[in-house]
Amino acid sequence: MADFMIEMKGISKSFPGTKALDRVDLSVRPGEIHALLGENGAGKSTLMNVLTGQYMMDEGQILMEGNPIRISSPKDAFDKNIVMVPQELNLLPEASVAENIFLGNERVNRLLLDWETTAKEAKRLLKLLDVDIDVEQKVKCLSAAYQQLVSIARALAYQPKVLILDEPTAVLTNKEAVTLFSSMQRLKKEGTSMVFITHHLDEVMSEADRMTIMKDGQLVKVAEVSEMTKDDIITSMAGSKVEKTVRVLRELKSEVFFEARNISRKGEFDQISFRIRKGEILGVAGLVGAGRTEIFKSVYGITQIEAGGELLVEGKRVNIRNPLDAMKLGLGYVSEERRHDGITPGMSVLENMMLASYDQLKKYGLIDFKKASEITGDYIQKFRIKTAGKETLIKNLSGGNQQKVILARWIAKGIRMLIMDEPTRGIDVNAKGEIHKLIRELADSGVTVVVISSEMEEVLALADRIMVVHQGKISGYIDAVDTATEEEVLKVAFQ
């Protein structure tokens, strides 16, 4: 038996204006959970896209069980039982759960689709993940967490020898993550090799056997997990010691910018009232499914509040029927689903950054692209956005840099209140610190900021005040003084 299930040797890959991979090695043993770590833009996804046939490498060699192999397309990878569960969901919303699980890998009987076997097998694969749902329902009816589990079941349908999991727990609750880890350990015992990409170092320490750390497209370190501490990993990823976001007590004005009075939405939240001051960072905490996102989607006009509720901006009652109304009032919104709702992948950095500002850039009825280019260049420099240029497609940027572009979009627009839902999900430690700094600077300039986050450490570090939501109601507030703790927030959530 070969020492390694998969070996990638001296892999290089260049794109116009950037060398994404520079002679990178990766080796994964049979039945091993191997963590692939690095900051956003380190080259992890590019390396996995080479392994799964999405990209062709410029140089290097891939071996499977000791034998050289050629992977020139995703089909080649599937045929060799190399399967990836991508970070961004790629399911068909209008198709059923069972259809999505066997898409491109259909169960047939005498050249006809065998629906009975498809449904039965779909249930079996989901059961491995401890998921019990109707496999005939449309995928669009499922939460993001369940859609992620359907994506993992789809990968298992290929009976993978090498399973690549890219940020698999990003949208899962703690309970769902524990179930996933149990499934991973079971697959490991059966001999499946796994490449595990995550920014949650606790998950690495508890689940992985070995790790490969990358930085700027190069290999930095390969080590047994038992040989490394979290601080060692962070230092290797960043190339220097990373400063954690430290809580800063800020002096706030008493002037209220935004107020909600008795707003409700059936099945989501009930009789919610709150006030946010000018320049305040309001942290919104609570368990996944508590109704945090739903409240602020209604505030921004993505969904509608019921009759009887009121929204006020600077003391005046306003009618926000849609996001355009919200934007006219100076409100901005950063969705937790960055790829789906935040960026337009096929457009450039400049186009994405200026998306909300084109009306302000019109001169004699035409958009002043020279001015747009100047503004974009200023923000690229100010926010240290890593990009080959303004015309680079935003989909080619790392998650952290995409998020900086979205943040710059709203600042360039001149908004007065910004709602940020999971602002650093899927973003590495270093980029997270930079985004936290930008949020603070934004609030210091007088902009009201709402930060909805599942990461308690983030809420405690950023917020001036914490609003705790539980089962669609506000269960209490905590002033984010030095003594505030995660335990205190949970106590308020469950009282």
Secondary structure in CASP SS format (residue, H / E / C, confidence):
PFRMAT SS
TARGET T0000
AUTHOR 0000-0000-0000
METHOD secondary structure of the structure
MODEL  1
M C 1.00
A C 1.00
D C 1.00
F C 1.00
M C 1.00
I E 1.00
E E 1.00
M E 1.00
K E 1.00
G E 1.00
I E 1.00
S E 1.00
K E 1.00
S E 1.00
F E 1.00
P C 1.00
G C 1.00
T E 1.00
K E 1.00
A E 1.00
L E 1.00
D E 1.00
R E 1.00
V E 1.00
D E 1.00
L E 1.00
S E 1.00
V E 1.00
R C 1.00
P C 1.00
G C 1.00
E C 1.00
I E 1.00
H E 1.00
A E 1.00
L E 1.00
L E 1.00
G C 1.00
E C 1.00
N C 1.00
G C 1.00
A C 1.00
G C 1.00
K H 1.00
S H 1.00
T H 1.00
L H 1.00
M H 1.00
N H 1.00
V H 1.00
L H 1.00
T C 1.00
G C 1.00
Q C 1.00
Y C 1.00
M C 1.00
M C 1.00
D C 1.00
E E 1.00
G E 1.00
Q E 1.00
I E 1.00
L E 1.00
M E 1.00
E C 1.00
G C 1.00
N E 1.00
P E 1.00
I E 1.00
R C 1.00
I C 1.00
S C 1.00
S C 1.00
P H 1.00
K H 1.00
D H 1.00
A H 1.00
F H 1.00
D H 1.00
K C 1.00
N C 1.00
I E 1.00
V E 1.00
M E 1.00
V E 1.00
P C 1.00
Q C 1.00
E C 1.00
L C 1.00
N C 1.00
L C 1.00
L C 1.00
P C 1.00
E C 1.00
A C 1.00
S E 1.00
V H 1.00
A H 1.00
E H 1.00
N H 1.00
I H 1.00
F C 1.00
L C 1.00
G C 1.00
N C 1.00
E C 1.00
R C 1.00
V E 1.00
N E 1.00
R C 1.00
L C 1.00
L E 1.00
L E 1.00
D C 1.00
W H 1.00
E H 1.00
T H 1.00
T H 1.00
A H 1.00
K H 1.00
E H 1.00
A H 1.00
K H 1.00
R H 1.00
L H 1.00
L H 1.00
K H 1.00
L H 1.00
L C 1.00
D C 1.00
V C 1.00
D C 1.00
I C 1.00
D C 1.00
V C 1.00
E C 1.00
Q C 1.00
K E 1.00
V H 1.00
K H 1.00
C H 1.00
L C 1.00
S C 1.00
A H 1.00
A H 1.00
Y H 1.00
Q H 1.00
Q H 1.00
L H 1.00
V H 1.00
S H 1.00
I H 1.00
A H 1.00
R H 1.00
A H 1.00
L H 1.00
A C 1.00
Y C 1.00
Q C 1.00
P C 1.00
K C 1.00
V E 1.00
L E 1.00
I E 1.00
L E 1.00
D E 1.00
E C 1.00
P C 1.00
T C 1.00
A C 1.00
V C 1.00
L C 1.00
T C 1.00
N H 1.00
K H 1.00
E H 1.00
A H 1.00
V H 1.00
T H 1.00
L H 1.00
F H 1.00
S H 1.00
S H 1.00
M H 1.00
Q H 1.00
R H 1.00
L H 1.00
K H 1.00
K H 1.00
E C 1.00
G C 1.00
T C 1.00
S E 1.00
M E 1.00
V E 1.00
F E 1.00
I E 1.00
T C 1.00
H C 1.00
H C 1.00
L H 1.00
D H 1.00
E H 1.00
V H 1.00
M H 1.00
S H 1.00
E H 1.00
A C 1.00
D C 1.00
R E 1.00
M E 1.00
T E 1.00
I E 1.00
M E 1.00
K E 1.00
D C 1.00
G C 1.00
Q E 1.00
L E 1.00
V E 1.00
K E 1.00
V E 1.00
A E 1.00
E E 1.00
V H 1.00
S H 1.00
E H 1.00
M C 1.00
T C 1.00
K H 1.00
D H 1.00
D H 1.00
I H 1.00
I H 1.00
T H 1.00
S H 1.00
M H 1.00
A H 1.00
G C 1.00
S C 1.00
K C 1.00
V C 1.00
E C 1.00
K C 1.00
T C 1.00
V C 1.00
R C 1.00
V C 1.00
L C 1.00
R C 1.00
E C 1.00
L C 1.00
K C 1.00
S C 1.00
E C 1.00
V E 1.00
F E 1.00
F E 1.00
E E 1.00
A E 1.00
R E 1.00
N E 1.00
I E 1.00
S E 1.00
R E 1.00
K C 1.00
G C 1.00
E C 1.00
F E 1.00
D E 1.00
Q E 1.00
I E 1.00
S E 1.00
F E 1.00
R E 1.00
I E 1.00
R E 1.00
K C 1.00
G C 1.00
E C 1.00
I E 1.00
L E 1.00
G E 1.00
V E 1.00
A E 1.00
G C 1.00
L C 1.00
V C 1.00
G C 1.00
A C 1.00
G C 1.00
R H 1.00
T H 1.00
E H 1.00
I H 1.00
F H 1.00
K H 1.00
S H 1.00
V H 1.00
Y C 1.00
G C 1.00
I C 1.00
T C 1.00
Q C 1.00
I C 1.00
E C 1.00
A C 1.00
G C 1.00
G C 1.00
E E 1.00
L E 1.00
L E 1.00
V E 1.00
E C 1.00
G C 1.00
K E 1.00
R E 1.00
V E 1.00
N C 1.00
I C 1.00
R C 1.00
N C 1.00
P H 1.00
L H 1.00
D H 1.00
A H 1.00
M H 1.00
K H 1.00
L C 1.00
G C 1.00
L E 1.00
G E 1.00
Y E 1.00
V E 1.00
S C 1.00
E C 1.00
E C 1.00
R H 1.00
R H 1.00
H H 1.00
D H 1.00
G H 1.00
I C 1.00
T C 1.00
P C 1.00
G C 1.00
M C 1.00
S E 1.00
V H 1.00
L H 1.00
E H 1.00
N H 1.00
M H 1.00
M H 1.00
L C 1.00
A C 1.00
S C 1.00
Y H 1.00
D H 1.00
Q H 1.00
L H 1.00
K E 1.00
K E 1.00
Y C 1.00
G C 1.00
L E 1.00
I E 1.00
D C 1.00
F H 1.00
K H 1.00
K H 1.00
A H 1.00
S H 1.00
E H 1.00
I H 1.00
T H 1.00
G H 1.00
D H 1.00
Y H 1.00
I H 1.00
Q H 1.00
K H 1.00
F C 1.00
R C 1.00
I C 1.00
K C 1.00
T C 1.00
A C 1.00
G C 1.00
K C 1.00
E C 1.00
T C 1.00
L E 1.00
I H 1.00
K H 1.00
N H 1.00
L C 1.00
S C 1.00
G H 1.00
G H 1.00
N H 1.00
Q H 1.00
Q H 1.00
K H 1.00
V H 1.00
I H 1.00
L H 1.00
A H 1.00
R H 1.00
W H 1.00
I H 1.00
A H 1.00
K H 1.00
G C 1.00
I C 1.00
R C 1.00
M E 1.00
L E 1.00
I E 1.00
M E 1.00
D E 1.00
E C 1.00
P C 1.00
T C 1.00
R C 1.00
G C 1.00
I C 1.00
D C 1.00
V H 1.00
N H 1.00
A H 1.00
K H 1.00
G H 1.00
E H 1.00
I H 1.00
H H 1.00
K H 1.00
L H 1.00
I H 1.00
R H 1.00
E H 1.00
L H 1.00
A H 1.00
D H 1.00
S C 1.00
G C 1.00
V C 1.00
T E 1.00
V E 1.00
V E 1.00
V E 1.00
I E 1.00
S C 1.00
S C 1.00
E C 1.00
M H 1.00
E H 1.00
E H 1.00
V H 1.00
L H 1.00
A H 1.00
L H 1.00
A C 1.00
D C 1.00
R E 1.00
I E 1.00
M E 1.00
V E 1.00
V E 1.00
H E 1.00
Q C 1.00
G C 1.00
K E 1.00
I E 1.00
S E 1.00
G E 1.00
Y E 1.00
I E 1.00
D E 1.00
A C 1.00
V C 1.00
D C 1.00
T C 1.00
A C 1.00
T C 1.00
E H 1.00
E H 1.00
E H 1.00
V H 1.00
L H 1.00
K H 1.00
V H 1.00
A H 1.00
F H 1.00
Q C 1.00
END
